[in-house]
Amino acid sequence: MRSFIARRMLRAYSKRYGYDTSYLEMMLKHSPTTFFKFAGAMKAAACREVAPIEAFYAAKLTGALAEDCGPCAQLVADMAVEAGMAEVQVTAVLRRDVAAMTAETALGFRFAQAIVQRSADDDTCRDAVRARWGEKGVIDLAMALQIGRIFPMIKLALGFAKECRRVTVAGHQIDVIKQAA
């Protein structure tokens, strides 16, 4: 019964966001124990206590972009807009255009970039987040960033990350700027 309900929820989620959940459905079918443990990560992905939506989704989107070439990044972009992040801010993160970002978006983005790149200034970025939103803010952005990375990697590891596509915001295709290698 629990698997039946989970399958229905995955299909509703897929329909709502236009996102292929077949990798999760495969996990549910072949390893329900693992799926239901992994469901905790799905719940953790939405956890935000103090960081503003813009900073939270800037970090989350940066994490998805570090590991993905489209579908997962599209999902996070759609969720950001749905949560109230301005479309121009989502676009700025996708384009890595810090000059077009608000202070909150830029701080979330810079923090996430520093961690993804293992930058020497990660302490500086972390301290800036801590000064603005405290330890809970650091935790919010760390979780957004890292949970944003786990889904594309699980999808890839299970053999379902076969599609690359451009990310669309408000009906406009955005040229995503990937970080330099």
C-alpha positions as CSV (number, residue, x, y, z in Angstrom):
1,M,0.0,0.0,0.0
2,R,2.8,2.4,0.9
3,S,4.5,1.7,-2.5
4,F,1.2,2.3,-4.3
5,I,0.8,5.7,-2.6
6,A,4.5,6.6,-3.3
7,R,4.1,5.7,-6.9
8,R,1.0,7.9,-7.2
9,M,2.9,10.8,-5.6
10,L,5.8,10.4,-7.9
11,R,3.6,10.5,-10.9
12,A,1.7,13.5,-9.7
13,Y,5.1,15.2,-9.1
14,S,6.2,14.3,-12.6
15,K,3.0,15.7,-14.1
16,R,3.2,18.9,-12.0
17,Y,6.8,19.8,-12.9
18,G,7.2,18.0,-16.2
19,Y,10.0,16.0,-14.6
20,D,10.9,12.4,-15.4
21,T,10.7,10.5,-12.1
22,S,11.3,7.1,-13.7
23,Y,14.6,6.7,-11.8
24,L,12.8,7.1,-8.5
25,E,10.0,4.7,-9.7
26,M,12.7,2.1,-10.6
27,M,14.2,2.5,-7.2
28,L,10.8,2.1,-5.6
29,K,10.1,-1.0,-7.6
30,H,13.4,-2.8,-7.1
31,S,14.4,-1.6,-3.7
32,P,11.5,-0.1,-1.8
33,T,13.6,0.0,1.5
34,T,16.2,2.2,-0.2
35,F,13.5,4.3,-1.8
36,F,11.8,5.1,1.5
37,K,15.1,5.9,3.1
38,F,16.0,8.1,0.2
39,A,12.6,9.8,0.6
40,G,14.2,11.5,3.6
41,A,16.6,13.3,1.2
42,M,13.5,14.5,-0.7
43,K,12.1,15.9,2.5
44,A,15.4,17.5,3.5
45,A,15.6,19.2,0.1
46,A,12.7,21.5,1.0
47,C,14.0,22.3,4.5
48,R,14.7,26.0,4.9
49,E,14.6,27.9,8.2
50,V,16.1,31.3,7.9
51,A,17.8,31.9,4.6
52,P,15.7,33.9,2.2
53,I,14.1,32.1,-0.8
54,E,16.5,33.9,-3.2
55,A,19.7,32.7,-1.4
56,F,18.3,29.3,-0.8
57,Y,17.4,28.7,-4.4
58,A,20.6,30.3,-5.7
59,A,22.5,27.7,-3.7
60,K,20.2,24.9,-4.7
61,L,20.3,25.8,-8.4
62,T,24.1,26.1,-8.3
63,G,24.3,22.6,-6.8
64,A,22.0,21.2,-9.5
65,L,24.0,22.9,-12.2
66,A,27.3,21.5,-10.9
67,E,26.0,18.0,-11.6
68,D,23.3,18.3,-14.3
69,C,22.8,19.4,-17.9
70,G,19.2,20.3,-17.8
71,P,16.3,18.3,-16.3
72,C,17.2,18.6,-12.7
73,A,18.3,22.2,-13.1
74,Q,14.9,22.9,-14.8
75,L,13.1,21.3,-11.9
76,V,14.9,23.6,-9.4
77,A,14.4,26.6,-11.6
78,D,10.6,25.9,-11.7
79,M,10.5,25.3,-8.0
80,A,12.3,28.6,-7.3
81,V,9.8,30.5,-9.4
82,E,6.9,28.7,-7.7
83,A,8.4,29.5,-4.3
84,G,8.4,33.2,-5.2
85,M,12.0,33.8,-6.5
86,A,11.9,36.5,-9.2
87,E,12.4,35.0,-12.7
88,V,15.1,37.6,-13.4
89,Q,17.0,36.3,-10.3
90,V,16.7,32.7,-11.5
91,T,17.9,33.7,-14.9
92,A,20.9,35.6,-13.3
93,V,21.9,32.5,-11.4
94,L,21.6,30.3,-14.6
95,R,23.8,32.9,-16.4
96,R,26.2,33.3,-13.5
97,D,25.5,37.1,-13.8
98,V,26.3,38.3,-10.3
99,A,25.8,41.9,-11.4
100,A,22.2,41.2,-12.1
101,M,21.6,39.5,-8.7
102,T,20.1,41.0,-5.6
103,A,22.4,40.9,-2.5
104,E,20.6,37.9,-1.2
105,T,20.8,35.9,-4.4
106,A,24.4,36.8,-4.9
107,L,25.4,35.7,-1.4
108,G,23.7,32.3,-1.8
109,F,25.3,31.9,-5.3
110,R,28.8,33.0,-4.1
111,F,28.6,30.7,-1.1
112,A,27.5,27.7,-3.3
113,Q,30.1,28.5,-6.0
114,A,32.9,28.6,-3.4
115,I,31.9,25.2,-2.0
116,V,31.4,23.6,-5.5
117,Q,34.8,24.9,-6.7
118,R,36.5,24.2,-3.4
119,S,37.6,27.8,-3.5
120,A,40.2,29.3,-1.1
121,D,37.6,31.9,-0.2
122,D,35.0,29.4,1.0
123,D,35.6,30.6,4.6
124,T,35.0,34.2,3.6
125,C,31.7,33.3,1.9
126,R,30.6,31.1,4.8
127,D,31.4,33.9,7.2
128,A,29.4,36.3,5.1
129,V,26.4,34.0,5.2
130,R,26.9,33.5,9.0
131,A,27.0,37.3,9.5
132,R,23.8,37.7,7.6
133,W,21.7,34.8,8.8
134,G,23.6,33.0,11.5
135,E,24.5,29.3,11.7
136,K,21.0,28.3,10.6
137,G,21.6,30.3,7.4
138,V,24.9,28.4,6.8
139,I,23.0,25.1,7.4
140,D,20.1,26.1,5.1
141,L,22.5,27.0,2.2
142,A,24.7,24.0,2.8
143,M,21.8,21.6,2.7
144,A,20.2,23.4,-0.4
145,L,23.5,23.1,-2.2
146,Q,24.3,19.5,-1.4
147,I,20.8,18.1,-1.6
148,G,20.6,19.9,-5.0
149,R,23.5,17.8,-6.2
150,I,22.4,14.4,-5.0
151,F,19.4,13.9,-7.3
152,P,21.2,14.4,-10.6
153,M,24.0,12.1,-9.3
154,I,21.6,9.3,-8.3
155,K,19.8,9.7,-11.6
156,L,23.2,9.5,-13.5
157,A,24.4,6.5,-11.4
158,L,21.2,4.6,-12.1
159,G,21.5,5.2,-15.8
160,F,18.6,7.7,-16.3
161,A,20.6,10.9,-17.0
162,K,20.5,10.6,-20.7
163,E,18.9,13.9,-21.7
164,C,20.4,17.3,-21.8
165,R,18.2,20.3,-22.5
166,R,18.2,24.0,-22.1
167,V,16.6,25.5,-19.0
168,T,13.5,27.6,-19.6
169,V,12.3,30.5,-17.3
170,A,9.0,32.2,-17.9
171,G,8.9,30.6,-21.4
172,H,12.3,31.9,-22.4
173,Q,15.2,29.5,-23.0
174,I,18.2,30.5,-21.0
175,D,21.8,30.1,-22.0
176,V,23.2,28.4,-18.9
177,I,26.7,29.3,-18.2
178,K,28.6,26.4,-16.7
179,Q,31.5,27.0,-14.4
180,A,34.9,26.8,-15.8
181,A,36.7,23.4,-15.3
